[in-house]
Amino acid sequence: MTDGKVLEGTVKALSILPLLRLAGFYRAPIKMQMEQEIDRINIEDEDISITGRLDLICVNKDRPKMSDIAFWVLAIESKNTSISASEGLPQLLTYAYKSLENQKTVWGLTTNGVYYEFVYIQQSVDQDSYSTYQPLPSLHLMEPESSEKLLQVLKAICKVQNGLL
């Protein structure tokens, strides 16, 4: 990081993937998929169509599936270190919104490799309301107390999704 900007791919390789391993995401029934393409999303209010790729998606292969879509455990959007982690939030929410057609909730994470911002995203209760998300406080990888909380949050998400909590 002292050499300047760290690119998105390097952020994934050096910070996200080791944290996910420590948190238990590399064990069954969780399966990770990198650069996962999402289906086309059409926004009803406008003639807007969005397509893209999630940087990393963790799915639970043992959870019930609908339309061959696996249950999303954690959707991750990474940015390079020169961009605020929160700038990935609109992209993450757009992608995660698609998963709410097949499940009630999903966890999201946006990061630049230093700052980590988790969000809990919930399906709307009825057709007249909107899906909601609850952001958690930002965590910093380089601060010891905050980095411990970061790993604890990842472990808790993994355990909840595996039915262990």
C-alpha positions as CSV (number, residue, x, y, z in Angstrom):
1,M,0.0,0.0,0.0
2,T,2.9,2.3,0.5
3,D,3.7,2.1,-3.2
4,G,0.3,3.6,-4.1
5,K,-3.0,2.3,-5.4
6,V,-3.7,-1.4,-4.9
7,L,-5.9,-2.8,-7.7
8,E,-9.2,-4.7,-7.1
9,G,-7.8,-8.1,-8.0
10,T,-4.9,-7.7,-5.6
11,V,-7.3,-6.5,-2.8
12,K,-9.2,-9.8,-3.3
13,A,-6.1,-11.9,-3.3
14,L,-4.3,-10.3,-0.4
15,S,-7.1,-9.4,2.0
16,I,-10.5,-10.8,1.2
17,L,-9.6,-14.4,0.3
18,P,-7.4,-15.0,3.4
19,L,-10.1,-13.5,5.7
20,L,-12.7,-15.8,4.2
21,R,-10.5,-18.8,4.7
22,L,-10.0,-17.9,8.4
23,A,-13.7,-17.4,8.8
24,G,-14.6,-20.8,7.5
25,F,-16.0,-20.0,4.0
26,Y,-13.7,-22.5,2.3
27,R,-15.6,-25.5,3.9
28,A,-18.7,-27.3,2.7
29,P,-21.5,-26.5,2.2
30,I,-20.2,-23.0,1.3
31,K,-19.0,-22.6,-2.3
32,M,-17.2,-19.4,-3.5
33,Q,-17.6,-18.1,-7.1
34,M,-15.4,-15.4,-8.4
35,E,-16.5,-12.8,-11.0
36,Q,-20.0,-14.2,-10.9
37,E,-22.2,-12.8,-13.7
38,I,-25.6,-11.7,-12.7
39,D,-28.8,-11.8,-14.7
40,R,-30.0,-8.7,-16.4
41,I,-31.8,-6.4,-14.0
42,N,-34.6,-4.2,-15.3
43,I,-35.6,-1.2,-13.3
44,E,-39.4,-0.8,-13.5
45,D,-39.6,3.0,-13.1
46,E,-37.2,3.7,-16.0
47,D,-36.0,2.0,-19.1
48,I,-32.7,1.0,-17.4
49,S,-31.1,-2.4,-17.7
50,I,-28.1,-3.3,-15.5
51,T,-25.8,-6.2,-16.1
52,G,-22.5,-6.9,-14.4
53,R,-20.4,-9.2,-12.3
54,L,-20.1,-9.6,-8.6
55,D,-16.5,-9.8,-7.5
56,L,-17.1,-12.7,-5.2
57,I,-20.2,-14.6,-4.2
58,C,-20.4,-17.2,-1.4
59,V,-23.3,-19.6,-1.8
60,N,-24.7,-22.4,0.5
61,K,-25.1,-25.5,-1.7
62,D,-27.2,-27.2,0.9
63,R,-29.9,-24.6,1.2
64,P,-33.1,-25.0,-0.8
65,K,-32.7,-23.6,-4.4
66,M,-35.3,-21.9,-6.6
67,S,-34.8,-21.9,-10.3
68,D,-31.3,-23.4,-9.9
69,I,-30.2,-20.3,-8.1
70,A,-28.1,-21.2,-5.0
71,F,-28.8,-19.5,-1.6
72,W,-26.5,-16.5,-1.4
73,V,-24.6,-16.3,1.9
74,L,-22.4,-13.3,1.2
75,A,-22.0,-11.0,-1.8
76,I,-18.7,-9.1,-2.0
77,E,-17.8,-6.0,-4.0
78,S,-14.2,-4.9,-3.9
79,K,-12.7,-1.6,-5.0
80,N,-9.1,-0.5,-5.3
81,T,-7.5,1.2,-2.3
82,S,-7.8,4.7,-3.8
83,I,-11.6,4.5,-3.8
84,S,-13.7,4.6,-0.6
85,A,-15.2,1.2,0.3
86,S,-18.7,2.8,0.5
87,E,-18.5,3.7,-3.2
88,G,-19.2,0.0,-3.9
89,L,-22.4,0.0,-2.0
90,P,-24.8,1.0,-4.9
91,Q,-23.3,-1.7,-7.1
92,L,-23.5,-4.3,-4.3
93,L,-27.1,-3.4,-3.5
94,T,-28.1,-3.6,-7.1
95,Y,-26.7,-7.1,-7.4
96,A,-28.0,-8.3,-4.0
97,Y,-31.4,-7.0,-4.9
98,K,-31.6,-9.7,-7.6
99,S,-31.0,-12.5,-5.0
100,L,-34.0,-11.3,-3.0
101,E,-36.3,-12.8,-5.6
102,N,-35.2,-16.2,-4.3
103,Q,-34.4,-15.6,-0.6
104,K,-35.5,-13.3,2.2
105,T,-32.1,-12.0,3.3
106,V,-28.5,-11.7,2.2
107,W,-25.3,-10.3,3.7
108,G,-23.2,-7.9,1.6
109,L,-19.7,-6.6,2.0
110,T,-18.0,-3.8,0.2
111,T,-14.3,-3.2,0.7
112,N,-11.2,-1.5,-0.6
113,G,-9.0,-3.9,1.3
114,V,-8.5,-1.5,4.2
115,Y,-12.1,-0.5,5.1
116,Y,-14.8,-3.2,5.3
117,E,-18.5,-2.2,5.3
118,F,-21.1,-4.9,5.9
119,V,-24.8,-4.6,5.1
120,Y,-27.7,-6.9,5.9
121,I,-30.2,-6.8,3.1
122,Q,-33.9,-7.9,3.5
123,Q,-36.7,-8.6,1.1
124,S,-39.7,-6.3,1.2
125,V,-42.5,-7.5,3.5
126,D,-45.2,-6.9,0.9
127,Q,-45.5,-5.7,-2.7
128,D,-46.1,-2.1,-1.5
129,S,-42.9,-1.7,0.4
130,Y,-39.3,-1.6,-0.6
131,S,-36.4,-4.0,0.2
132,T,-34.3,-2.6,3.1
133,Y,-30.7,-2.8,4.1
134,Q,-29.0,-2.2,7.4
135,P,-25.4,-1.0,7.3
136,L,-23.0,-2.0,10.1
137,P,-20.2,0.3,11.3
138,S,-17.2,0.4,9.0
139,L,-14.3,-1.8,10.1
140,H,-10.6,-1.1,9.5
141,L,-8.2,-4.0,8.7
142,M,-5.1,-2.2,10.0
143,E,-6.5,-1.4,13.5
144,P,-6.1,-4.5,15.8
145,E,-9.4,-4.2,17.6
146,S,-11.3,-3.5,14.4
147,S,-9.7,-6.3,12.5
148,E,-10.7,-8.7,15.2
149,K,-14.3,-7.6,14.9
150,L,-14.0,-8.0,11.1
151,L,-13.0,-11.6,11.4
152,Q,-15.7,-12.2,14.1
153,V,-18.4,-10.8,11.8
154,L,-17.3,-13.0,8.9
155,K,-17.2,-16.1,11.2
156,A,-20.7,-15.2,12.5
157,I,-22.1,-14.9,9.0
158,C,-20.6,-18.2,8.0
159,K,-22.0,-19.9,11.2
160,V,-25.5,-18.5,10.9
161,Q,-25.7,-19.6,7.3
162,N,-24.6,-23.1,8.2
163,G,-27.1,-23.3,11.0
164,L,-24.5,-23.4,13.7
165,L,-25.7,-20.4,15.7
